[in-house]
Amino acid sequence: RGFRIEPGEVEAALLLHPAVRETVVLVREDSPGLKRLVAYVAGEDTQALSPEALRAFLKDRLPEHLVPAVFVPLASLPLTSSGKLDRAALPLPEGVRPDSGPEFTPPRNELEQSLAAIWTELLGVERIGIHDNFFELGGHSLLATQLISRVRVSFDTDVDLGRLFEKPTIASLAVLLMEAQAAQVDDAELEQLMAGLDLDGDAT
């Protein structure tokens, strides 16, 4: 199920922030199939324009799917000679993990490496640590649903979406995945046992 994206609504909310002088919000597809809501914000105090601060500010004012995945702080928005916004001059957002996030911890095993590769593809962010927060890296509910779908296809295992919202890290997702796989094995063994009991019952 899709959500309607209204960049103007996001821009109006960002302009309520005291450090934001001007802003433009765009849906960008810088990599094939990877559409992201990107907010370019201009103001005097660049420290106050940190992605973490702006994301927290918007989460109190907008539904989750309208919170941009990427924030790009600028001294000012680029303008054409006629004084209009020069969209072509807007810098390409970088796919990097936040500097203020947890200390980088690389994947420790094949499972975590596979999950990190899926996260990188969905989020467009390189070098994702196992304790990085999916939503702080730009994830949102739609991408979370895609993540669960990718996990289902890659590992033939269902993981509850709600658990991802509770513990949105690769390390936690790996544990959830192993628990789900173990439960599936237990269920299969139980079915085999029950089938055996039924056969025994029919034979008597």
C-alpha positions in Angstrom: 0.0 0.0 0.0 1.4 3.4 -1.0 1.3 6.7 0.7 0.9 10.1 -1.0 4.0 12.2 -0.6 3.4 15.9 -0.3 6.8 17.7 -0.4 5.1 21.0 0.3 3.7 19.7 3.6 7.2 18.6 4.6 8.7 22.0 3.7 6.0 23.8 5.7 6.9 21.7 8.8 10.6 22.3 8.3 10.1 26.0 8.1 8.7 25.9 11.6 12.2 25.0 12.9 13.9 28.1 14.2 17.2 27.3 12.4 15.7 26.7 9.0 15.7 29.8 6.8 14.6 28.1 3.6 14.1 24.5 2.3 13.2 22.4 -0.6 12.1 18.8 -0.4 12.3 16.4 -3.4 11.7 12.8 -4.2 15.0 11.7 -5.8 15.8 8.4 -7.6 19.6 8.7 -7.8 19.9 4.9 -8.1 17.5 2.7 -10.1 14.6 1.7 -8.0 15.8 3.6 -4.9 13.5 6.6 -4.4 14.2 8.7 -1.4 12.6 11.8 0.1 15.4 14.3 0.4 15.3 17.6 2.3 17.7 20.4 1.5 17.8 22.9 4.3 19.5 26.2 4.5 20.3 28.3 7.6 22.9 30.1 9.6 23.5 27.5 12.3 24.5 24.4 10.5 24.9 22.4 13.8 21.2 22.9 14.5 20.5 21.5 11.0 21.9 18.1 11.8 19.9 15.2 10.3 19.2 13.8 13.8 17.8 17.1 15.1 15.7 17.7 12.1 14.4 14.1 12.0 13.4 14.3 15.7 11.7 17.7 15.1 9.6 16.4 12.2 8.6 13.1 13.9 6.6 15.2 16.3 4.8 17.0 13.5 4.5 14.6 10.5 3.5 11.0 9.9 6.5 8.7 9.6 6.3 8.3 5.8 6.7 12.0 5.3 9.9 12.3 7.3 12.7 12.6 4.8 15.3 9.8 4.5 18.1 12.2 3.9 18.8 15.8 5.1 21.3 18.0 3.2 22.3 21.2 5.1 23.4 24.1 3.0 24.5 27.7 3.6 21.9 28.7 1.0 19.8 27.1 -1.7 21.3 27.5 -5.3 19.5 30.0 -7.5 19.4 30.6 -11.2 20.2 34.0 -12.7 16.5 34.8 -12.6 16.4 34.1 -8.9 14.5 30.8 -9.1 15.6 27.6 -7.4 18.3 25.8 -9.5 17.3 22.2 -8.9 20.1 20.9 -11.2 22.6 22.6 -8.9 21.4 20.8 -5.7 24.1 18.5 -4.6 23.7 14.7 -4.8 22.9 13.4 -1.3 25.7 11.1 0.0 24.9 7.6 1.1 26.7 7.5 4.4 25.8 6.5 7.9 25.4 9.3 10.5 28.6 10.3 12.3 26.6 10.6 15.5 25.4 7.0 15.4 26.8 4.2 17.4 30.4 3.1 17.0 30.7 1.1 13.8 30.6 -2.6 14.4 31.0 -4.7 11.2 29.0 -7.9 10.5 30.4 -10.8 12.5 29.1 -13.7 10.4 27.5 -14.7 7.1 24.0 -14.0 8.3 24.7 -10.5 9.4 26.7 -9.9 6.2 23.7 -10.9 4.1 21.4 -8.7 6.1 23.8 -5.7 5.8 23.8 -6.2 2.0 20.0 -6.0 2.0 20.0 -2.9 4.1 22.6 -1.2 1.9 20.5 -1.9 -1.2 17.3 -0.6 0.4 18.7 2.4 2.1 21.4 3.4 -0.3 23.9 3.6 2.6 27.3 2.1 2.6 29.2 0.6 5.6 26.2 -0.2 7.8 27.1 -1.5 11.3 25.2 -4.2 13.1 24.0 -1.8 15.8 22.9 1.0 13.5 19.3 1.9 13.7 17.3 1.2 10.4 15.1 4.3 10.8 17.9 6.6 11.7 19.6 5.6 8.5 16.6 6.8 6.5 14.3 3.8 6.7 10.6 4.2 7.0 7.5 2.0 7.2 7.4 1.3 3.5 11.1 0.3 3.4 10.6 -1.8 6.6 7.9 -3.7 4.8 10.2 -4.2 1.8 13.0 -5.3 4.2 10.7 -8.0 5.7 9.7 -9.1 2.2 13.4 -9.4 1.2 14.2 -11.4 4.3 11.3 -13.7 3.6 12.6 -14.3 0.0 16.2 -14.6 1.0 15.9 -16.9 4.0 12.4 -18.5 3.5 11.5 -17.2 6.9 8.8 -14.8 8.2 9.8 -12.2 10.7 7.1 -10.1 12.4 7.2 -6.4 11.2 6.4 -5.2 14.7 9.6 -6.8 16.1 11.7 -4.9 13.6 10.1 -1.6 14.8 11.0 -2.6 18.4 14.6 -3.6 17.6 15.6 -2.1 14.3 19.3 -3.2 14.1 21.0 -5.9 12.1 22.2 -7.7 15.2 18.6 -7.9 16.6 17.2 -8.8 13.2 19.7 -11.7 12.9 18.5 -13.0 16.3 14.9 -12.7 15.4 15.6 -14.5 12.1 17.4 -17.4 13.9 14.5 -17.6 16.4 12.0 -17.7 13.6 13.9 -20.4 11.8 14.2 -22.5 14.9 10.4 -22.2 15.5 9.8 -23.3 11.9 12.0 -26.4 12.5 10.1 -27.2 15.7 6.8 -26.8 13.9 8.0 -29.2 11.2 9.1 -31.8 13.7 5.8 -31.5 15.5 3.9 -32.0 12.3 5.9 -35.1 11.5 5.3 -36.4 15.0 1.6 -35.8 14.8 1.5 -37.5 11.4 3.2 -40.5 12.9 0.7 -40.6 15.7 -2.2 -40.5 13.2 -0.7 -43.3 11.2 -0.3 -45.4 14.4 -3.9 -44.7 15.3 -5.1 -45.8 11.9 -3.2 -49.0 12.2 -4.8 -50.2 15.4 
